[in-house]
Amino acid sequence: MVAGNWKMNGSIESIKILLDGIKQGLGEVNNAEIIVCPSSIYLGEVHSQIKDTVISLGAQNVSEHASGAFTGEISVKMLKDYNCKYSIIGHSERRTLYSETDQLIAKKFVTLCEAHTIPIFCIGELLDEREAGKTEDIVGRQIDAVLDLADIFAFKNSVIAYEPVWAIGTGKTATPDQAQEVHSFIRKKLSVLDADIGEQVQILYGGSMNASNVAQLLSMPDIDGGLIGGASLKSADFLAICAAANAAAE
C-alpha cells in the first residue's frame, strides 16, 4: 500500500498535472493499493479525476462528530459523498501543531470504523522520546488509547502508519532495521490480543520514504508500504515508490 499525503499543497492546475502523470505511469502497478489524500477542498476535484482508475481516495483528517455546530470541520458522512475509502488521522502535524490528543484521535478512529471508512492511524515518537528510549512506550500508549475506547477488532479494517516524527520533512530516515524494530513491536502488541488481526493489519512506514530508500524499507518483513509526504507531489517519484511496492507485493 502506498498512500500519498499531499498535506496543504496543490491547486486545480497542479493537481491535474500530478494526477495525469500518475495515471499515465500506473499501468504496470496491479499488486499494490495506491491512495492519494488531497486537501479537503480538492476531494471532489480528485474524485472526478480518479473515479475510473485503480487509485483510491483518502482524506487528511476527519471530525469525531457526525454533524453540528463545528465550524471548519468535516464529517465522515461528507467524506463518503466523495467515495473516500480512507482517512488519515493522528498525523504528527495534527498532534503537535493542533494539540490533538491520543483520546481525540481514538474517537476519530472509532467514528471512521463505524462509518466503514478505513482509518490510516498515524503513531510515532519525537526525537527526544527516541533518544530517551521511550519509543515503545509512546507508540504503545497511542495504540492503547484506541483499545481503551474500542477493542482489538477495531483494527481489523484499519491501517497503521508508523511515523518517527524526527524523520518527517527533515531528510532523516529511520534505517530499515530501526523501522522494522518498531513495526515488529506494533504487530506483536496487536497479535497478543488477536493473532489473525496482528498478522493481517497493514503497517506503513511514514518517515521520509522516497525512491532511493523504498526498496530497502519494503524488504523488511513487517513494513507493508508507505505513507508518502513530499515525494507524493512529484509523479515520477511517487510512481517509483508505487513500482517498488508493486514488486514487493508480487
C-alpha positions as CSV (number, residue, x, y, z in Angstrom):
1,M,0.0,0.0,0.0
2,V,1.2,3.5,-1.0
3,A,-0.7,6.5,0.3
4,G,0.3,10.0,-0.8
5,N,-0.3,12.7,1.8
6,W,-0.3,15.9,-0.2
7,K,-0.7,18.0,3.0
8,M,-1.6,21.7,2.3
9,N,-0.3,21.7,-1.2
10,G,-1.8,21.9,-4.6
11,S,-4.1,23.8,-6.9
12,I,-6.6,22.8,-9.5
13,E,-4.0,23.1,-12.2
14,S,-1.1,21.4,-10.4
15,I,-3.4,18.5,-9.2
16,K,-4.4,17.8,-12.8
17,I,-0.8,17.7,-13.9
18,L,0.2,15.5,-11.0
19,L,-2.7,13.0,-11.4
20,D,-2.3,12.9,-15.2
21,G,1.4,11.9,-14.6
22,I,0.4,9.3,-12.0
23,K,-2.4,7.8,-14.1
24,Q,-0.1,7.5,-17.2
25,G,2.5,5.7,-15.2
26,L,0.4,3.2,-13.2
27,G,-0.1,0.7,-16.0
28,E,2.2,-1.9,-14.5
29,V,1.1,-1.4,-10.9
30,N,-1.6,-4.0,-10.1
31,N,-0.5,-5.7,-6.9
32,A,-0.3,-2.7,-4.6
33,E,-3.1,-0.4,-3.5
34,I,-2.5,3.3,-4.4
35,I,-4.1,6.1,-2.4
36,V,-4.0,9.9,-2.7
37,C,-5.0,12.2,0.1
38,P,-5.6,15.8,-1.1
39,S,-6.7,18.8,1.0
40,S,-10.4,18.5,1.7
41,I,-11.3,21.4,-0.6
42,Y,-10.0,19.3,-3.6
43,L,-11.6,16.0,-2.7
44,G,-14.3,16.5,-5.3
45,E,-11.8,17.5,-7.9
46,V,-9.6,14.5,-7.3
47,H,-12.6,12.1,-7.0
48,S,-13.7,13.1,-10.5
49,Q,-10.3,12.6,-11.9
50,I,-9.6,9.1,-10.4
51,K,-13.1,7.6,-10.4
52,D,-12.3,5.2,-13.4
53,T,-8.8,4.3,-12.2
54,V,-7.3,1.9,-9.6
55,I,-6.4,4.9,-7.4
56,S,-8.3,5.2,-4.1
57,L,-9.2,8.4,-2.4
58,G,-8.4,9.4,1.1
59,A,-8.9,12.4,3.3
60,Q,-6.2,14.0,5.5
61,N,-8.4,14.3,8.6
62,V,-12.0,14.0,9.9
63,S,-14.1,15.2,12.7
64,E,-15.1,12.9,15.5
65,H,-18.6,14.4,15.4
66,A,-21.3,13.3,13.0
67,S,-22.7,16.8,12.4
68,G,-23.5,20.0,14.2
69,A,-22.1,23.4,15.1
70,F,-18.4,22.7,14.4
71,T,-17.3,25.4,12.1
72,G,-14.5,24.3,9.7
73,E,-14.8,20.6,10.5
74,I,-15.6,17.8,8.0
75,S,-17.7,14.8,8.9
76,V,-17.2,11.2,7.8
77,K,-20.6,11.4,6.0
78,M,-19.2,14.3,3.9
79,L,-16.2,12.2,3.0
80,K,-18.3,9.3,1.9
81,D,-20.2,11.6,-0.5
82,Y,-16.9,11.6,-2.5
83,N,-16.2,7.9,-2.0
84,C,-13.4,8.4,0.4
85,K,-12.3,4.9,1.2
86,Y,-9.6,6.1,3.7
87,S,-8.9,9.0,6.1
88,I,-5.6,9.8,7.8
89,I,-5.9,10.5,11.5
90,G,-3.4,11.3,14.2
91,H,-0.7,12.6,11.9
92,S,2.1,14.1,13.9
93,E,1.4,17.6,12.5
94,R,-2.2,17.3,13.9
95,R,-0.8,16.2,17.2
96,T,2.0,18.8,17.5
97,L,0.6,21.8,15.7
98,Y,-3.1,21.4,16.7
99,S,-2.7,19.7,20.0
100,E,-4.8,16.7,19.1
101,T,-4.6,14.2,22.0
102,D,-4.5,10.4,21.9
103,Q,-8.0,10.3,23.2
104,L,-9.4,12.7,20.5
105,I,-7.6,10.7,17.8
106,A,-9.1,7.5,19.2
107,K,-12.6,9.0,18.9
108,K,-11.9,9.8,15.3
109,F,-10.7,6.2,14.7
110,V,-14.0,4.8,16.1
111,T,-16.0,7.3,14.1
112,L,-14.4,6.2,10.9
113,C,-14.8,2.5,11.7
114,E,-18.4,2.9,12.5
115,A,-18.9,4.5,9.1
116,H,-17.0,1.7,7.3
117,T,-14.2,4.2,6.3
118,I,-10.7,2.9,6.9
119,P,-8.5,4.9,9.2
120,I,-4.9,5.4,8.4
121,F,-3.9,5.7,12.0
122,C,-0.6,7.6,12.5
123,I,1.6,6.9,15.5
124,G,5.2,7.7,16.3
125,E,7.7,9.3,18.7
126,L,9.5,12.7,18.9
127,L,13.3,12.9,18.7
128,D,13.8,13.4,22.4
129,E,11.5,10.5,23.1
130,R,13.5,8.2,20.9
131,E,16.8,9.4,22.5
132,A,15.3,8.7,25.9
133,G,14.5,5.1,24.9
134,K,10.7,5.7,25.1
135,T,9.7,4.8,21.5
136,E,7.8,1.7,22.5
137,D,6.2,3.5,25.4
138,I,4.9,6.3,23.2
139,V,3.7,4.0,20.4
140,G,2.1,1.6,22.8
141,R,0.3,4.5,24.6
142,Q,-1.1,5.8,21.3
143,I,-2.4,2.3,20.4
144,D,-3.8,1.8,23.9
145,A,-5.9,4.9,23.5
146,V,-7.9,3.2,20.7
147,L,-8.0,-0.1,22.6
148,D,-9.4,1.7,25.6
149,L,-12.3,3.2,23.6
150,A,-12.9,0.2,21.3
151,D,-11.3,-3.2,21.2
152,I,-8.8,-5.2,19.1
153,F,-11.4,-5.9,16.4
154,A,-11.5,-2.2,15.5
155,F,-8.1,-2.8,14.0
156,K,-9.4,-5.5,11.6
157,N,-10.3,-2.9,9.0
158,S,-7.7,-0.3,9.6
159,V,-4.2,0.7,8.6
160,I,-1.4,1.9,10.9
161,A,1.3,4.3,9.8
162,Y,4.4,4.4,11.9
163,E,6.0,7.8,11.5
164,P,9.1,8.7,13.6
165,V,8.4,12.4,13.9
166,W,12.1,13.2,13.8
167,A,12.2,11.8,10.2
168,I,9.3,13.8,8.7
169,G,10.3,16.6,6.4
170,T,13.9,16.6,7.8
171,G,15.6,14.4,5.2
172,K,16.4,12.0,8.0
173,T,15.1,8.5,7.8
174,A,15.0,5.7,10.2
175,T,17.2,2.9,9.0
176,P,15.3,-0.2,7.7
177,D,16.3,-2.0,10.9
178,Q,15.1,0.8,13.1
179,A,11.8,1.0,11.3
180,Q,11.4,-2.8,11.3
181,E,12.0,-2.9,15.1
182,V,9.0,-0.6,15.7
183,H,6.8,-2.2,13.1
184,S,7.5,-5.6,14.7
185,F,6.7,-4.2,18.2
186,I,3.3,-2.9,16.8
187,R,2.4,-6.2,15.2
188,K,3.3,-8.2,18.3
189,K,1.3,-5.9,20.5
190,L,-1.8,-6.4,18.4
191,S,-1.1,-10.2,18.0
192,V,-1.2,-10.7,21.7
193,L,-4.8,-9.7,21.6
194,D,-5.7,-11.4,18.3
195,A,-3.2,-13.3,16.3
196,D,-5.0,-13.0,13.0
197,I,-5.5,-9.3,13.2
198,G,-1.9,-8.8,14.3
199,E,-0.7,-10.7,11.3
200,Q,-3.0,-9.1,8.7
201,V,-3.0,-5.4,9.7
202,Q,-1.1,-3.3,7.2
203,I,1.6,-1.2,8.9
204,L,3.0,1.6,6.7
205,Y,6.2,3.5,7.2
206,G,5.8,7.2,7.2
207,G,9.1,8.8,7.7
208,S,10.5,10.4,4.5
209,M,10.2,7.3,2.3
210,N,11.4,8.1,-1.2
211,A,12.5,6.5,-4.4
212,S,16.0,5.9,-3.2
213,N,15.2,4.1,0.1
214,V,11.8,2.5,-0.6
215,A,13.2,-0.9,-1.8
216,Q,15.3,-1.4,1.4
217,L,12.4,-0.4,3.7
218,L,9.9,-2.6,1.9
219,S,12.3,-5.6,2.2
220,M,11.6,-5.6,5.9
221,P,9.1,-8.3,6.9
222,D,6.7,-6.0,8.9
223,I,6.8,-2.9,6.6
224,D,3.7,-3.2,4.3
225,G,4.0,0.1,2.4
226,G,4.5,3.8,2.9
227,L,2.7,7.0,3.8
228,I,4.4,9.4,1.5
229,G,4.7,13.1,2.0
230,G,6.9,15.3,-0.2
231,A,7.7,12.5,-2.7
232,S,3.9,12.1,-3.4
233,L,3.9,15.6,-5.0
234,K,6.1,14.6,-7.9
235,S,4.6,12.0,-10.2
236,A,8.0,10.4,-11.2
237,D,9.0,10.0,-7.5
238,F,5.6,8.7,-6.5
239,L,5.5,6.2,-9.4
240,A,8.9,4.9,-8.4
241,I,7.6,4.2,-4.9
242,C,4.5,2.6,-6.3
243,A,6.6,0.4,-8.6
244,A,8.7,-0.8,-5.7
245,A,5.6,-1.6,-3.6
246,N,4.1,-3.5,-6.6
247,A,7.3,-5.5,-6.9
248,A,7.4,-6.2,-3.1
249,A,3.8,-7.4,-3.3
250,E,4.4,-10.0,-6.0
